[in-house]
Amino acid sequence: MTWGCAVGVALALAAGAGSILPLTALSALCHELGHLAALAAAGAEVERFRLTAFGAEIRADTRYLPYGREILCTLAGPMVNLLLALVLARAAGDYALAGANLLLGIFNLLPIPSLDGGRALYLFLSWRRDPIWADQICRRAGLGCSLALTAIALLLTLWHGAGLFLLLGAVGTLFPQLNARPPSGGRLARPRRRQRI
């Protein structure tokens, strides 16, 4: 666990997310278990699991996984959330937990490099064309999506007094992209090691 995790929880509580934080944490746990189960089924070795300011980070040795299997491992977390949202809403009638899973699943499918959707998009484009081109496309798409998400969250916060929790998440997707340096071609070439999911 990083110090940022404690700071993130404190900020979420200060933003008034005390009632939804346990639901979000449970949804996030199911999300990460989905990733871990998929990685285990694919035979990938998990090297590190840690909690950060903006969620969990799994580092796994995926260098021997084909692109298609790595994409499935990357999308396993959001798919677990979306499936749980459906089951909890229809079978259990637990709409609060279903909503938390739905939002977490959709949020993680956004094409932002630090999220599962961005990683899956990068892998797919690398598979179909090449990693350098995929990286350029994903950086542009991710920055545009992060800026739009941050603007929407800021407007919700300023106009309606709601959206501060979303604003924290949006800013969390924006900062890594503003500080990112373009990788060299050698770092993008497969086989890759220690991918973040």
SERO-4910 file (N, C-alpha, C, O; in steps of 0.05 Angstrom, whole numbers):
BEGIN
 pado doro    nc1    nc2    nc3   cac1   cac2   cac3    cc1    cc2    cc3    oc1    oc2    oc3
  Met    A     17    -24      0      0      0      0     18     25      0     37     26     15
  Thr    A     11     44    -17     26     69    -18     13     90      0    -10     87      8
  Trp    A     29    111      7     17    132     23     -5    146      8    -24    157     20
  Gly    A     -3    145    -19    -24    158    -35    -51    145    -31    -72    158    -35
  Cys    A    -52    120    -24    -77    106    -20    -92    119      4   -116    124      3
  Ala    A    -77    123     26    -89    136     49    -99    164     43   -120    173     52
  Val    A    -82    179     27    -90    206     19   -115    205      2   -133    222      5
  Gly    A   -116    186    -17   -139    183    -35   -165    178    -19   -186    189    -25
  Val    A   -163    160      1   -186    154     18   -195    179     33   -218    185     35
  Ala    A   -175    193     45   -181    218     60   -195    239     42   -214    252     50
  Leu    A   -184    242     18   -197    261     -1   -225    253     -9   -243    270    -10
  Ala    A   -229    227    -13   -256    217    -20   -275    222      3   -298    230     -2
  Leu    A   -266    218     27   -283    223     51   -289    253     53   -312    260     59
  Ala    A   -269    269     49   -273    298     50   -292    308     28   -305    328     31
  Ala    A   -292    293      6   -310    301    -17   -338    291    -12   -356    296    -29
  Gly    A   -343    278     11   -370    269     17   -377    242      6   -401    236      2
  Ala    A   -357    226      1   -362    199    -10   -363    177     11   -361    154      4
  Gly    A   -367    185     36   -368    165     57   -388    143     54   -383    120     61
  Ser    A   -412    150     43   -433    130     40   -428    111     16   -436     88     17
  Ile    A   -414    121     -4   -409    104    -28   -381     91    -28   -376     74    -45
  Leu    A   -364    100    -10   -336     90    -10   -335     60     -5   -320     46    -18
  Pro    A   -351     49     15   -350     20     18   -360      5     -6   -349    -17    -13
  Leu    A   -381     15    -20   -391      2    -44   -370      3    -66   -366    -17    -81
  Thr    A   -356     26    -68   -335     28    -89   -312      9    -82   -301     -3   -100
  Ala    A   -305      7    -57   -283    -10    -49   -290    -40    -55   -273    -55    -64
  Leu    A   -314    -47    -49   -323    -75    -55   -323    -80    -85   -315   -102    -94
  Ser    A   -333    -61   -100   -333    -64   -129   -304    -66   -140   -298    -81   -158
  Ala    A   -286    -49   -129   -258    -50   -137   -245    -76   -130   -228    -86   -146
  Leu    A   -252    -88   -107   -241   -114   -100   -249   -135   -120   -233   -151   -129
  Cys    A   -275   -135   -128   -284   -154   -148   -270   -150   -175   -264   -169   -189
  His    A   -266   -125   -182   -252   -117   -206   -224   -129   -207   -216   -142   -226
  Glu    A   -209   -125   -185   -181   -135   -184   -180   -166   -183   -162   -178   -195
  Leu    A   -200   -178   -170   -201   -207   -169   -206   -218   -198   -196   -239   -205
  Gly    A   -221   -203   -213   -226   -211   -241   -200   -211   -257   -194   -230   -272
  His    A   -183   -190   -253   -157   -189   -266   -140   -213   -257   -127   -226   -273
  Leu    A   -138   -217   -231   -121   -237   -220   -129   -265   -229   -112   -282   -235
  Ala    A   -155   -270   -230   -165   -296   -240   -158   -301   -269   -149   -322   -277
  Ala    A   -161   -280   -285   -154   -282   -314   -124   -286   -318   -116   -302   -335
  Leu    A   -108   -272   -303    -79   -275   -305    -70   -303   -297    -53   -315   -309
  Ala    A    -83   -313   -275    -76   -340   -266    -84   -361   -287    -69   -380   -293
  Ala    A   -108   -357   -299   -117   -376   -320    -99   -375   -345    -96   -395   -359
  Ala    A    -88   -351   -350    -70   -348   -373    -42   -357   -368    -25   -359   -386
  Gly    A    -36   -363   -342     -9   -372   -335     11   -350   -332     35   -354   -332
  Ala    A      2   -325   -328     20   -302   -324     26   -299   -294      9   -302   -277
  Glu    A     51   -294   -289     60   -291   -261     55   -262   -252     64   -243   -264
  Val    A     41   -260   -229     36   -234   -217     60   -227   -200     67   -242   -181
  Glu    A     73   -204   -205     97   -197   -191     92   -178   -168    106   -178   -148
  Arg    A     71   -161   -171     66   -142   -150     37   -133   -151     25   -130   -172
  Phe    A     25   -129   -127     -2   -118   -124      0    -97   -103      9   -102    -81
  Arg    A     -8    -72   -110     -7    -51    -90    -31    -32    -94    -42    -30   -116
  Leu    A    -38    -19    -72    -59      0    -72    -47     28    -74    -29     35    -59
  Thr    A    -57     44    -92    -47     71    -97    -69     91    -92    -91     84    -84
  Ala    A    -63    117    -97    -82    138    -92   -107    135   -109   -129    143   -101
  Phe    A   -104    123   -133   -126    122   -151   -134     93   -158   -145     87   -179
  Gly    A   -129     75   -139   -138     47   -143   -115     28   -140    -94     34   -128
  Ala    A   -120      4   -150   -100    -18   -147    -83    -20   -172    -92    -12   -194
  Glu    A    -59    -30   -169    -41    -34   -191    -30    -62   -190    -20    -71   -169
  Ile    A    -34    -77   -212    -23   -104   -213     -1   -103   -234     -5    -94   -257
  Arg    A     22   -113   -227     44   -116   -246     48   -146   -251     52   -162   -232
  Ala    A     46   -154   -276     48   -182   -283     67   -186   -306     70   -168   -323
  Asp    A     79   -209   -307     97   -216   -329     79   -227   -352     71   -250   -351
  Thr    A     75   -210   -372     57   -218   -394     73   -222   -420     61   -222   -442
  Arg    A     99   -224   -418    115   -224   -443    110   -248   -461    115   -247   -485
  Tyr    A    100   -270   -449     95   -293   -466     66   -297   -474     58   -316   -487
  Leu    A     49   -277   -466     21   -279   -473     16   -268   -501     27   -247   -508
  Pro    A      0   -282   -517     -8   -270   -543    -25   -245   -537    -37   -242   -516
  Tyr    A    -26   -227   -557    -41   -202   -554    -70   -208   -545    -80   -195   -527
  Gly    A    -83   -227   -559   -111   -232   -552   -116   -240   -524   -135   -231   -511
  Arg    A    -98   -257   -513   -101   -266   -485    -95   -243   -466   -108   -241   -445
  Glu    A    -76   -227   -472    -70   -204   -455    -93   -184   -455    -99   -172   -434
  Ile    A   -105   -180   -477   -129   -163   -478   -151   -174   -461   -164   -158   -446
  Leu    A   -155   -200   -461   -176   -212   -444   -169   -208   -414   -187   -202   -398
  Cys    A   -144   -211   -407   -136   -206   -379   -140   -177   -371   -148   -171   -349
  Thr    A   -135   -159   -390   -139   -130   -385   -168   -123   -381   -175   -107   -364
  Leu    A   -185   -136   -397   -214   -129   -396   -229   -146   -375   -253   -141   -371
  Ala    A   -216   -165   -362   -230   -182   -343   -241   -166   -320   -264   -172   -311
  Gly    A   -227   -146   -310   -237   -131   -287   -262   -116   -293   -282   -119   -279
  Pro    A   -263    -99   -315   -288    -86   -321   -311   -105   -328   -334    -99   -322
  Met    A   -304   -127   -341   -326   -146   -347   -338   -158   -322   -362   -163   -321
  Val    A   -322   -163   -302   -332   -173   -276   -351   -152   -264   -373   -159   -255
  Asn    A   -343   -127   -265   -360   -106   -254   -387   -104   -269   -408   -101   -257
  Leu    A   -386   -105   -296   -410   -103   -312   -429   -127   -307   -453   -124   -306
  Leu    A   -417   -150   -305   -433   -174   -299   -446   -173   -272   -469   -179   -268
  Leu    A   -430   -164   -252   -441   -161   -225   -463   -140   -224   -483   -144   -210
  Ala    A   -460   -119   -239   -481    -98   -240   -507   -110   -250   -528   -104   -239
  Leu    A   -505   -126   -270   -529   -138   -282   -542   -158   -262   -566   -158   -258
  Val    A   -525   -175   -250   -535   -195   -231   -547   -182   -206   -569   -189   -197
  Leu    A   -532   -163   -195   -542   -150   -171   -567   -134   -175   -585   -133   -157
  Ala    A   -571   -121   -198   -595   -106   -203   -619   -124   -208   -641   -119   -199
  Arg    A   -614   -145   -224   -637   -162   -232   -644   -183   -211   -667   -186   -204
  Ala    A   -624   -197   -201   -629   -220   -183   -632   -211   -154   -650   -220   -140
  Ala    A   -614   -194   -145   -613   -186   -117   -628   -161   -110   -635   -156    -87
  Gly    A   -633   -144   -130   -646   -119   -125   -629    -99   -110   -640    -79    -99
  Asp    A   -603   -103   -109   -585    -85    -95   -575    -64   -115   -554    -68   -128
  Tyr    A   -590    -43   -119   -584    -23   -139   -560     -6   -132   -547      4   -150
  Ala    A   -555     -1   -106   -532     15    -99   -506      1   -106   -489     13   -119
  Leu    A   -503    -24    -99   -479    -39   -106   -478    -44   -136   -456    -44   -147
  Ala    A   -500    -49   -148   -501    -53   -177   -492    -27   -191   -477    -29   -211
  Gly    A   -501     -4   -181   -492     21   -193   -463     26   -190   -450     37   -208
  Ala    A   -452     20   -166   -423     23   -162   -407      6   -181   -387     15   -192
  Asn    A   -416    -19   -185   -402    -37   -204   -405    -27   -233   -386    -28   -248
  Leu    A   -428    -17   -240   -433     -7   -267   -415     17   -273   -402     18   -293
  Leu    A   -414     36   -254   -397     60   -258   -367     53   -259   -353     64   -276
  Leu    A   -359     35   -242   -331     27   -242   -323     12   -267   -302     17   -279
  Gly    A   -341     -5   -277   -336    -19   -301   -334     -1   -325   -316     -4   -342
  Ile    A   -353     18   -328   -353     36   -350   -329     55   -349   -316     60   -369
  Phe    A   -324     65   -325   -301     84   -321   -275     71   -330   -259     83   -344
  Asn    A   -271     46   -323   -246     32   -330   -245     24   -359   -223     17   -369
  Leu    A   -266     26   -374   -266     20   -402   -259     45   -419   -257     43   -444
  Leu    A   -257     68   -406   -250     92   -421   -222     89   -434   -205     76   -422
  Pro    A   -218    100   -458   -192     96   -472   -170    115   -461   -158    131   -475
  Ile    A   -164    112   -435   -144    128   -421   -121    109   -414   -126     88   -402
  Pro    A    -96    116   -420    -74     97   -416    -72     85   -389    -64     61   -386
  Ser    A    -79    100   -368    -76     89   -341   -100     70   -333   -100     59   -311
  Leu    A   -120     68   -351   -143     51   -345   -143     27   -364   -127     25   -383
  Asp    A   -159      7   -357   -160    -18   -372   -168    -13   -401   -158    -27   -419
  Gly    A   -186      5   -406   -195     11   -434   -172     21   -451   -169     13   -474
  Gly    A   -156     39   -440   -133     49   -454   -112     28   -459   -100     27   -481
  Arg    A   -107     10   -440    -88    -12   -443    -98    -31   -464    -83    -40   -482
  Ala    A   -124    -38   -464   -135    -56   -483   -133    -44   -511   -127    -58   -531
  Leu    A   -139    -18   -514   -137     -5   -540   -109     -6   -550   -104    -11   -574
  Tyr    A    -89      0   -533    -61     -1   -541    -53    -29   -550    -41    -32   -571
  Leu    A    -61    -49   -536    -55    -77   -543    -67    -84   -570    -54    -96   -587
  Phe    A    -93    -76   -574   -106    -83   -599    -93    -69   -623    -88    -82   -643
  Leu    A    -87    -43   -620    -74    -29   -642    -46    -39   -647    -37    -39   -670
  Ser    A    -32    -47   -626     -5    -58   -630     -6    -84   -645     10    -90   -662
  Trp    A    -26   -100   -638    -31   -126   -651    -37   -123   -681    -26   -138   -697
  Arg    A    -53   -103   -687    -62    -99   -714    -43    -83   -732    -42    -87   -756
  Arg    A    -26    -66   -719     -8    -51   -735     20    -51   -723     36    -68   -730
  Asp    A     26    -32   -704     52    -33   -691     51    -17   -665     34      1   -663
  Pro    A     69    -22   -646     67     -9   -620     73     21   -620     60     36   -604
  Ile    A     90     30   -638     96     59   -639     71     75   -647     64     95   -634
  Trp    A     58     66   -668     34     79   -678     12     77   -657     -3     96   -652
  Ala    A      9     54   -644    -11     50   -624     -7     69   -600    -26     80   -590
  Asp    A     18     72   -592     24     90   -570     16    119   -577      5    133   -560
  Gln    A     22    128   -601     15    155   -609    -16    159   -609    -25    179   -598
  Ile    A    -30    140   -620    -59    142   -621    -71    142   -592    -89    158   -586
  Cys    A    -61    124   -576    -72    121   -549    -66    145   -531    -82    153   -515
  Arg    A    -42    157   -535    -36    182   -520    -55    204   -527    -65    218   -509
  Arg    A    -61    208   -552    -79    229   -560   -108    224   -551   -121    241   -540
  Ala    A   -117    199   -555   -144    192   -546   -147    195   -516   -167    205   -506
  Gly    A   -126    185   -501   -127    186   -472   -127    215   -461   -143    221   -443
  Leu    A   -111    232   -473   -110    259   -463   -136    274   -469   -146    288   -452
  Gly    A   -147    270   -493   -173    282   -499   -195    272   -481   -212    288   -472
  Cys    A   -196    246   -476   -216    235   -458   -213    245   -429   -233    251   -416
  Ser    A   -188    246   -420   -183    256   -392   -191    285   -389   -203    293   -369
  Leu    A   -184    302   -409   -192    330   -408   -222    333   -408   -233    349   -393
  Ala    A   -236    318   -425   -265    320   -426   -278    310   -400   -296    323   -390
  Leu    A   -267    288   -389   -278    278   -364   -273    298   -341   -291    302   -324
  Thr    A   -250    310   -340   -244    330   -319   -262    354   -322   -271    365   -302
  Ala    A   -266    363   -346   -284    386   -351   -313    380   -342   -325    397   -329
  Ile    A   -323    357   -349   -350    349   -341   -352    347   -311   -371    357   -299
  Ala    A   -332    335   -298   -333    332   -269   -331    359   -255   -344    364   -235
  Leu    A   -315    377   -266   -312    404   -255   -338    420   -257   -347    433   -239
  Leu    A   -352    417   -280   -377    431   -284   -398    420   -265   -414    435   -253
  Leu    A   -399    393   -261   -418    381   -242   -413    391   -214   -431    397   -199
  Thr    A   -387    393   -207   -380    402   -180   -388    431   -176   -398    438   -155
  Leu    A   -382    449   -195   -387    477   -192   -417    484   -194   -426    501   -179
  Trp    A   -431    471   -212   -460    478   -216   -479    464   -198   -499    475   -190
  His    A   -473    439   -192   -492    423   -176   -482    415   -149   -497    403   -133
  Gly    A   -457    420   -143   -446    412   -117   -441    382   -116   -433    372    -94
  Ala    A   -445    368   -138   -440    340   -138   -418    335   -160   -416    350   -179
  Gly    A   -404    314   -157   -384    308   -177   -355    310   -167   -336    306   -182
  Leu    A   -352    318   -141   -325    321   -131   -310    294   -130   -286    293   -135
  Phe    A   -324    273   -124   -312    246   -124   -304    238   -152   -282    227   -156
  Leu    A   -320    245   -172   -313    240   -200   -290    258   -208   -272    249   -224
  Leu    A   -289    282   -198   -268    301   -205   -241    290   -195   -221    292   -209
  Leu    A   -240    278   -171   -216    266   -161   -206    244   -180   -182    242   -186
  Gly    A   -224    227   -189   -217    205   -208   -208    216   -234   -189    206   -246
  Ala    A   -221    237   -244   -214    249   -270   -187    261   -269   -171    257   -288
  Val    A   -181    276   -248   -155    288   -245   -133    266   -243   -111    269   -252
  Gly    A   -141    244   -230   -122    222   -227   -115    209   -254    -94    197   -256
  Thr    A   -133    211   -273   -126    201   -300   -111    221   -316    -96    214   -335
  Leu    A   -113    247   -310   -101    268   -325    -71    272   -318    -55    275   -337
  Phe    A    -64    272   -293    -37    278   -285    -16    259   -296      5    269   -306
  Pro    A    -20    233   -296      0    215   -308      6    221   -337     28    218   -347
  Gln    A    -14    230   -352    -11    236   -380      4    262   -385     20    264   -404
  Leu    A      0    282   -367     14    307   -370     44    304   -364     60    319   -374
  Asn    A     51    285   -346     78    281   -338     92    259   -354    116    255   -351
  Ala    A     78    246   -372     90    223   -387    109    233   -408    105    253   -421
  Arg    A    131    218   -411    150    223   -432    146    203   -454    139    180   -449
  Pro    A    150    211   -479    147    192   -501    167    170   -498    191    175   -496
  Pro    A    159    144   -497    178    122   -495    194    118   -520    185    125   -542
  Ser    A    217    107   -517    233    100   -540    222     76   -553    206     60   -541
  Gly    A    229     71   -579    218     49   -593    225     22   -581    208      4   -582
  Gly    A    248     20   -569    256     -6   -556    238    -13   -533    234    -37   -528
  Arg    A    229      7   -518    212      1   -495    184     -8   -503    170    -20   -488
  Leu    A    176     -2   -528    149    -10   -537    149    -37   -550    128    -49   -554
  Ala    A    172    -46   -558    172    -71   -573    166    -95   -556    174    -96   -532
  Arg    A    152   -114   -567    147   -139   -552    172   -157   -555    186   -154   -575
  Pro    A    178   -175   -537    161   -180   -513    164   -159   -491    185   -148   -487
  Arg    A    142   -154   -477    142   -135   -456    140   -150   -429    131   -172   -428
  Arg    A    149   -136   -408    149   -148   -382    137   -128   -362    139   -104   -366
  Arg    A    124   -139   -342    114   -123   -320     93   -103   -329     96    -78   -325
  Gln    A     72   -112   -342     51    -95   -351     33    -88   -327     27   -104   -310
  Arg    A     24    -63   -327      5    -54   -307    -23    -59   -317    -30    -53   -340
  Ile    A    -40    -70   -299    -68    -76   -306    -86    -62   -286   -110    -64   -288
***
